């Protein structure tokens, strides 16, 4: 009985030692493997950070977002034609107004100092993305009785606003909008009906 117990106890102790040795070997191997990994990553070689190349929009076409285009011009809106009776000899500017143009999302608007006038219909059809404003040119002075023959014959730029736009296809058109009468009175507010049929430049 005693001998059997001693043998059984000895066997248990042997099995325990075997398990302990196996665990130690496993830990040692794991440590060696970890050390190898650390050693491999501790090299002195430096690598360039990864960069992402700029890619073109899908289909190879660039997509442009039209930004608001602004411009302004000061236009004479009231004037006097002298002399009031007889042959016209001169045109005297009295007041002026700063007009501001904005091309946005395919439309053209002009502010006449009181409100924004939508002039898109003057240049339709087409997507409008650029605008410039300027006084319309005039020809030689002509008129009698204190009234011009037409706003185009003032001798100086008065009473007309030139609106020039660029369409999405690259074409450029200009229209002259009347902001005064031939006698020199203001006709504001500005509307699309005050503008001439656009001319392609």
Order of alpha helices (4+ residues) and beta strands (2+ residues): alpha-beta-beta-beta-beta-alpha-beta-beta-beta-beta-beta-beta
